[in-house]
Structures are given as C-alpha cells and as structure tokens.
Amino acid sequence: MEQPIRTRVRIVHLADHTGKLQVIFPYESMLDMAALSRLTKRRFDPVSNYNVEGDP
C-alpha cells in the first residue's frame, strides 16, 4: 500500500469590501498579493479574526 503524500500548507484569511477569501497554498511558498489582486481584480487586506460561522 502506498503512503499518502503529506503536504504542509499555509492558510491565510483575507477580506475586502465584497467579502472574504481563504487562501490555501504550500507552506514553502509565499503568497503574491499583487498577483492575487490582478487575477481577482480585488484589493484584499489580512483578517486577524476570521468568523467561520458566517457574517452576522
């Protein structure tokens, strides 16, 4: 039986005026915020306390 591949990841929570975004990427990598903004046409800020239950 093959062993499962284990990959460490980073999880970053971001938000803008439109809503929230959870970014999951390899632990050894850096998140390119400029590229993310270009691809999504949005400007995100980091969120320190992410409400996983939803917005009030």
Backbone as a chain_set.jsonl record, in Angstrom:
{"seq": "MEQPIRTRVRIVHLADHTGKLQVIFPYESMLDMAALSRLTKRRFDPVSNYNVEGDP", "coords": {"N": [[0.84, -1.183, 0.0], [0.549, 2.188, -0.86], [2.028, 5.035, 0.68], [0.308, 7.919, 1.853], [0.7, 11.132, 0.343], [2.093, 13.757, 2.073], [1.546, 17.106, 2.615], [2.513, 20.186, 3.805], [0.655, 23.076, 4.497], [-0.144, 26.568, 4.194], [-2.587, 28.729, 5.559], [-4.396, 31.537, 4.814], [-6.397, 34.233, 5.725], [-8.316, 36.59, 4.086], [-9.87, 39.76, 3.283], [-12.142, 42.018, 1.663], [-14.124, 44.843, 0.552], [-16.092, 43.46, -0.763], [-16.204, 40.856, 0.226], [-15.061, 37.849, 1.931], [-12.056, 35.83, 1.713], [-10.455, 32.733, 1.641], [-7.242, 31.585, 1.476], [-5.311, 28.907, 0.458], [-2.169, 27.54, 0.369], [1.036, 26.084, -0.599], [3.26, 25.423, 2.128], [5.958, 26.114, 1.887], [5.96, 28.175, 0.12], [5.415, 31.618, -0.938], [2.786, 33.987, -0.647], [1.668, 35.803, -3.316], [0.516, 38.777, -3.215], [0.074, 40.891, -4.985], [-0.243, 39.599, -7.451], [-2.512, 38.101, -6.848], [-4.379, 40.159, -6.508], [-4.388, 41.223, -9.12], [-5.411, 39.012, -10.569], [-7.955, 38.607, -9.433], [-9.064, 41.075, -9.524], [-9.511, 42.524, -7.243], [-8.889, 44.1, -4.055], [-7.3, 43.029, -1.332], [-7.171, 42.784, 2.279], [-5.4, 41.519, 5.13], [-7.037, 39.393, 7.517], [-7.433, 39.247, 10.935], [-9.089, 37.973, 12.781], [-11.047, 35.588, 11.848], [-14.331, 34.892, 11.12], [-15.748, 31.916, 11.085], [-18.319, 31.0, 11.122], [-19.934, 32.593, 9.676], [-21.205, 35.756, 8.463], [-22.606, 38.232, 10.645]], "CA": [[0.0, 0.0, 0.0], [1.319, 3.425, -0.94], [1.85, 6.018, 1.739], [-0.259, 9.171, 1.337], [1.618, 12.262, 0.249], [1.77, 14.78, 3.07], [1.99, 18.436, 2.233], [2.178, 21.238, 4.764], [0.08, 24.235, 3.82], [-0.463, 27.792, 4.945], [-3.943, 29.229, 5.331], [-4.454, 32.975, 5.06], [-7.735, 34.788, 5.565], [-8.291, 37.943, 3.539], [-11.199, 40.338, 3.068], [-12.275, 43.342, 1.059], [-15.492, 45.343, 0.684], [-17.004, 42.491, -1.38], [-16.347, 39.678, 1.073], [-13.892, 37.177, 2.483], [-11.383, 34.837, 0.887], [-9.494, 31.875, 2.324], [-6.217, 31.151, 0.53], [-4.529, 27.761, 0.912], [-1.038, 27.394, -0.544], [2.119, 25.294, 0.004], [3.951, 26.049, 3.253], [7.264, 26.611, 1.461], [5.757, 29.248, -0.855], [4.935, 32.915, -0.473], [1.58, 34.446, -1.326], [1.896, 37.009, -4.116], [-0.706, 39.576, -3.082], [-0.112, 41.683, -6.208], [-0.797, 38.69, -8.461], [-3.877, 37.787, -6.422], [-5.192, 41.339, -6.827], [-4.545, 41.294, -10.576], [-6.269, 37.92, -11.039], [-9.323, 38.727, -8.926], [-9.489, 42.474, -9.653], [-9.937, 42.94, -5.907], [-7.782, 44.509, -3.187], [-7.546, 42.366, -0.056], [-6.409, 43.049, 3.495], [-5.42, 40.348, 6.009], [-8.039, 39.372, 8.579], [-6.831, 38.6, 12.101], [-10.076, 37.103, 13.434], [-11.929, 35.137, 10.773], [-15.554, 34.291, 11.646], [-16.065, 30.792, 10.209], [-19.751, 30.714, 11.181], [-20.643, 33.477, 8.758], [-21.361, 37.15, 8.864], [-23.825, 38.47, 11.456]], "C": [[0.884, 1.245, 0.0], [1.005, 4.339, 0.232], [1.235, 7.283, 1.144], [0.808, 10.267, 1.313], [1.167, 13.319, 1.25], [2.379, 16.104, 2.64], [1.566, 19.42, 3.312], [1.685, 22.45, 3.987], [-0.04, 25.41, 4.777], [-1.896, 28.175, 4.587], [-3.961, 30.699, 5.738], [-5.882, 33.43, 4.804], [-7.618, 36.251, 5.158], [-9.721, 38.445, 3.385], [-11.071, 41.669, 2.34], [-13.725, 43.763, 1.215], [-16.523, 44.368, 0.109], [-17.236, 41.277, -0.495], [-15.009, 39.107, 1.502], [-13.332, 36.154, 1.505], [-10.424, 34.05, 1.765], [-8.528, 31.345, 1.274], [-5.42, 30.026, 1.17], [-3.416, 27.549, -0.105], [0.089, 26.641, 0.158], [2.894, 26.09, 1.055], [5.256, 26.711, 2.833], [7.156, 27.804, 0.515], [5.336, 30.541, -0.171], [3.701, 33.296, -1.28], [1.884, 35.766, -2.029], [0.6, 37.819, -4.129], [-0.972, 40.413, -4.33], [-0.729, 40.824, -7.304], [-2.238, 38.331, -8.12], [-4.816, 38.947, -6.751], [-5.431, 41.468, -8.326], [-5.526, 40.24, -11.073], [-7.727, 38.099, -10.637], [-9.925, 40.111, -9.159], [-10.105, 42.986, -8.348], [-8.699, 43.304, -5.096], [-8.066, 44.012, -1.772], [-6.655, 42.895, 1.057], [-6.454, 41.786, 4.346], [-6.473, 40.507, 7.099], [-7.439, 38.621, 9.758], [-7.803, 37.669, 12.818], [-11.165, 36.752, 12.427], [-13.124, 34.417, 11.376], [-15.999, 33.174, 10.71], [-17.552, 30.458, 10.2], [-20.554, 31.602, 10.249], [-20.755, 34.88, 9.302], [-22.628, 37.315, 9.681], [-24.925, 39.122, 10.652]], "O": [[1.844, 1.339, 0.765], [-0.128, 4.406, 0.709], [1.605, 7.682, 0.039], [1.698, 10.308, 2.163], [0.003, 13.72, 1.267], [3.57, 16.197, 2.343], [0.394, 19.476, 3.686], [2.238, 22.799, 2.944], [-0.035, 25.253, 5.998], [-2.349, 27.97, 3.461], [-3.59, 31.054, 6.857], [-6.497, 33.063, 3.802], [-6.92, 37.04, 5.795], [-10.666, 37.658, 3.36], [-10.042, 42.342, 2.396], [-14.483, 43.112, 1.934], [-17.701, 44.442, 0.457], [-18.337, 40.727, -0.466], [-13.975, 39.772, 1.449], [-14.021, 35.68, 0.602], [-9.669, 34.631, 2.545], [-8.947, 30.728, 0.294], [-4.915, 30.167, 2.283], [-3.679, 27.397, -1.298], [0.1, 26.564, 1.387], [3.148, 27.282, 0.883], [5.62, 27.758, 3.369], [8.176, 28.386, 0.146], [4.956, 30.558, 1.0], [3.594, 32.961, -2.46], [2.31, 36.731, -1.394], [-0.291, 37.579, -4.944], [-2.13, 40.622, -4.694], [-1.635, 41.27, -8.007], [-3.089, 38.264, -9.007], [-5.931, 38.726, -7.223], [-6.54, 41.783, -8.758], [-6.382, 40.535, -11.907], [-8.631, 37.779, -11.409], [-11.132, 40.307, -9.015], [-11.066, 43.756, -8.343], [-7.593, 42.867, -5.412], [-8.964, 44.517, -1.098], [-5.549, 43.382, 0.821], [-7.44, 41.05, 4.297], [-6.761, 41.618, 7.545], [-6.986, 37.487, 9.607], [-7.379, 36.673, 13.405], [-12.087, 37.533, 12.191], [-12.947, 33.423, 12.079], [-16.568, 33.446, 9.653], [-17.999, 29.697, 9.342], [-21.748, 31.372, 10.058], [-20.435, 35.146, 10.461], [-23.617, 36.621, 9.444], [-26.004, 39.387, 11.183]]}, "num_chains": 1, "name": "protein.A"}
